[in-house]
Amino acid sequence: LAILRLMSQSRVIAQNIERQLESTRLALKGMVADLPWLQAPQNLASANKRLSVLADAMPGVRTLFFTDAAGTILASNRPELIGRNIAARQYFSEPLKHPNPETLYISPPFRSVLNTYTFNISMIIPGKDGRFTGIVTAGVDPDYFEVILLSTLYAPDMWNTINHGDGIRFMTMPYREGQAGKNLAVPGSLFTRHKESGRQENIFTDTAYATGEYRKVALLTLQPKGLQMDKPLVVII
């Protein structure tokens, strides 16, 4: 019964995150479609206002922006980001190296220039000839994901986590010191065993690498084909 309940909770969390990713993808695609107009220098002020309205209307999104081909932010709902160059950031360099207009790029979690631990969801801006001309990006709101994780806690010793597919832990609820940013992709960890199994779902009863505690653990990989995510998210309960 406990095993079934754990897996059920991981599916609930995954379904909520999937809906969030779907709505974010639609918003980013809409931004790309409107960029020929929004990118015009005389329209950038209007673009900032539009991104502010869109971000305010999207639960789970804290930041929206788009860049030019060199990585300079042209417009954003956050004025302090405008003009910054993010070419050195992984969430820009990865789409630049592997540009595909249909791919939803999921960055590893990182500390943002606004000092928030977050991850970004991006799509490329393709030119008329298919060339990479920049990215549109949504920075997720950690508070929203905290609510998702807290919503399924039913026991005092239970904890829920969201992790990037490369192994970097994004968030743990209830909060635990030292967990955010921990790399789970080490030999023999439950995360590594889950990935190596090739299965979408697994249940293990063993010592968790992240805490050293003996636990019953459900792991679920979230990467639905329709979203075309370059990297999955992994829910661990």
FENJOUR-V118352 format. One record per residue. N is the residue number from 0. PSI is psi as a letter, one per 20 degrees, with the letter a starting at -180 (999 if undefined). Layout:
n/psi
N/PSI
N/PSI
This chain:
n/psi
0/g
1/h
2/g
3/h
4/g
5/g
6/h
7/g
8/h
9/h
10/h
11/g
12/g
13/g
14/h
15/g
16/h
17/g
18/h
19/g
20/h
21/g
22/h
23/g
24/g
25/g
26/g
27/g
28/h
29/h
30/g
31/g
32/h
33/i
34/h
35/h
36/g
37/h
38/i
39/p
40/h
41/i
42/j
43/h
44/g
45/h
46/g
47/g
48/g
49/g
50/h
51/g
52/g
53/g
54/h
55/h
56/i
57/o
58/p
59/i
60/p
61/h
62/p
63/p
64/r
65/q
66/r
67/a
68/h
69/i
70/j
71/p
72/p
73/h
74/q
75/q
76/i
77/o
78/h
79/i
80/h
81/p
82/i
83/q
84/p
85/k
86/h
87/i
88/q
89/h
90/i
91/g
92/h
93/g
94/h
95/g
96/h
97/m
98/p
99/p
100/i
101/i
102/p
103/o
104/p
105/o
106/q
107/q
108/q
109/r
110/o
111/r
112/i
113/j
114/k
115/p
116/o
117/a
118/q
119/q
120/p
121/q
122/q
123/q
124/o
125/p
126/r
127/h
128/j
129/i
130/q
131/p
132/j
133/a
134/q
135/p
136/q
137/p
138/p
139/q
140/o
141/h
142/h
143/g
144/h
145/g
146/g
147/g
148/h
149/h
150/h
151/j
152/p
153/j
154/q
155/h
156/j
157/q
158/q
159/q
160/q
161/p
162/q
163/q
164/i
165/i
166/i
167/p
168/p
169/g
170/q
171/p
172/p
173/q
174/p
175/p
176/p
177/j
178/g
179/p
180/i
181/p
182/o
183/i
184/m
185/q
186/p
187/i
188/q
189/h
190/g
191/g
192/h
193/g
194/g
195/h
196/h
197/j
198/q
199/h
200/q
201/q
202/p
203/q
204/o
205/a
206/p
207/p
208/h
209/h
210/i
211/j
212/q
213/p
214/q
215/p
216/p
217/p
218/p
219/p
220/p
221/o
222/m
223/q
224/h
225/h
226/i
227/l
228/p
229/h
230/q
231/r
232/q
233/o
234/p
235/p
236/999
